Amino acid sequence: MSELAAIVTGANSGIGLSTARELARRGAGVTVASRDPGRGGAAVASILRDVPGADVGFRRLDLADLSSVREFAAGVERVDLLINNAGIGMVSRGVTKDGFELQFGTNHLGHFALTGLLLPLLLAAPAPRVVNVSSDAHKVGRLDFDDLGLERRYGKMSSYGRSKLANLLFTFELQRRARRAGSALLSVATHPGATATNFFSVGPLQPLLRLFLRSADDGAAPSLYAATSPLIRGGEYLGPTSKPLRPSKDALDEALAARLWEVSTELTGVRFQEFAHN
Ligand SMILES: NC(=O)c1ccc[n+]([C@@H]2O[C@H](COP(=O)([O-])OP(=O)(O)OC[C@H]3O[C@@H](n4cnc5c(N)ncnc54)[C@H](OP(=O)(O)O)[C@@H]3O)[C@@H](O)[C@H]2O)c1
């Protein structure tokens, strides 16, 4: 059995696939957590081609469906490292299976629920880490708790920015709660930088993206650093070169983070029992 059990969400493409491949190369047991069995299976096969004998497998996870998140979490036996990487960006208004605004529901609430459901297993690990792939786009995000569905006014970019702001608020609040509970859990966020992945869909011009943007391997570098560096203390927000970045004022607002935590608990029904009373 591998020494480190890692779960990477959205590991079937882009930054997540590069992250999963490199973790497997370094000897971790890796679960490719992906919503589509065909794409997930292809990712596993591609990792096995590059890293023969890798300890890698696929499990289905749709972050836009809380019943899928619960089913996934119920099947996990061990996890040392959770990389909340999956994300959608700048899409037209939609809702998740549970009726949440699509970008907030997928990028934040799905990962919030997943992390909370896996918390007992993470806390049983000797050195647990949670890495949340955020973005500097969080700076355009605003959280209005009176319009979480963005029914009054929807913008593709502002909705994406809001979900990435939620990723950062969650990262920092998780770290504070871990510390207060005396847990060794480290919670870290990253901004991969503009990276040539399916995130930017330009049809037949897709290969041209690589001329202007970072490669997926480069985009995965901060995730890998956050996941493996002994220098990580928790609560960092790391940029494309793995150096700390300054988050927005809102992202550092502890009252906002605490409120988001409560609201996310209400919406998902996931309680983070071990961190609930601190
Ligand atoms: N690329 C950039 O420039 C950039 C910059 C800053 C931050 N980021 C962040 O980096 C992360 C990875 O994105 P990427 O650039 O690698 O894009 P990508 O290639 O589009 O990868 C996104 C991954 O998320 C998965 N995903 C989407 N919705 C999901 C759901 N409901 N359930 C489970 N998985 C789902 C996708 O699965 P499918 O293949 O099934 O769609 C895919 O595996 C995202 O969180 C993104 O916000 C990217």
The ligand as an ORCA input file, in Angstrom:
! r2SCAN-3c Opt
* xyz 0 1
  N      -6.868     27.191    -16.261
  C      -6.672     28.339    -15.622
  O      -6.168     29.324    -16.182
  C      -7.051     28.475    -14.171
  C      -6.701     29.667    -13.505
  C      -7.035     29.797    -12.164
  C      -7.682     28.771    -11.503
  N      -8.018     27.625    -12.177
  C      -8.708     26.556    -11.440
  O      -8.019     25.347    -11.664
  C      -8.900     24.255    -11.445
  C      -8.714     23.199    -12.526
  O      -9.133     23.749    -13.762
  P      -8.410     23.444    -15.146
  O      -7.841     24.719    -15.615
  O      -7.535     22.256    -15.035
  O      -9.688     23.173    -16.083
  P     -10.263     21.834    -16.726
  O      -9.262     21.180    -17.592
  O     -11.568     22.262    -17.319
  O     -10.515     20.898    -15.475
  C     -11.600     21.066    -14.616
  C     -11.937     19.727    -14.017
  O     -13.056     19.903    -13.132
  C     -13.995     18.881    -13.426
  N     -15.361     19.202    -13.042
  C     -16.147     20.215    -13.484
  N     -17.365     20.126    -12.951
  C     -17.360     19.018    -12.137
  C     -18.324     18.374    -11.322
  N     -19.574     18.821    -11.243
  N     -17.969     17.277    -10.631
  C     -16.712     16.787    -10.718
  N     -15.762     17.328    -11.492
  C     -16.084     18.428    -12.196
  C     -13.874     18.699    -14.935
  O     -14.492     17.497    -15.327
  P     -15.090     17.292    -16.818
  O     -13.933     16.958    -17.693
  O     -16.058     16.172    -16.629
  O     -15.743     18.597    -17.198
  C     -12.366     18.692    -15.073
  O     -11.845     17.439    -14.697
  C     -10.312     24.847    -11.364
  O     -10.737     24.881    -10.019
  C     -10.128     26.271    -11.893
  O     -11.044     27.172    -11.302
  C      -7.705     27.454    -13.495
*
